[in-house]
Amino acid sequence: MASFKTTAFIFIYVFNLFAFATAYLNEAAPPFTILTPKSGQSVKRGSNVTVTWRIEPYTRWPIYGYAAAKSARTIAGLLDINARGTDPYVREVDHNVPLTEGNYSWVVGDDVMPGEYRFGLGFYRHEASPIFTVVE
């Protein structure tokens, strides 16, 4: 009998955890908005770009799918201009970005191919900046 109770408890716990995480991932509005780089901005390879974002006032922590629960650290990367919220990064930039800071200093590597990108933040889900261009 104890085995049944244990199994039932685990099932209910996992179900609730899944439902809670799914609710976060399906919220109607994003928990933060990436403000820069701005739409149409050109950045040179080798230059320093300040990426900024605003945490929305309704955001509840931890932000599951976007940042680590205990540290609020996340992954930053470059996205294809047509990428959706869970598509992989074209190139990962950093794995230790503090989401609570609201800004990140990115040095555009010389090995980043010229072209149009979006800057993304998040590890399972991500939000993306407006489209910008990396130039020689």
Buried (B, 14 or more C-beta within 10 A) or exposed (E): EEEEEEEEEEEEEEEEEEEEEEEBBEEEEBBBBBBBBEEEEEBEBEEEBEBBBEBEEEBEEBBBBBBBEEEBBBBBBBBBBEBEBEEEBBEEBBEEBEBBEEEBEBEBEEEBEEEEBBBBBBBBBBBBBBBBBBEE
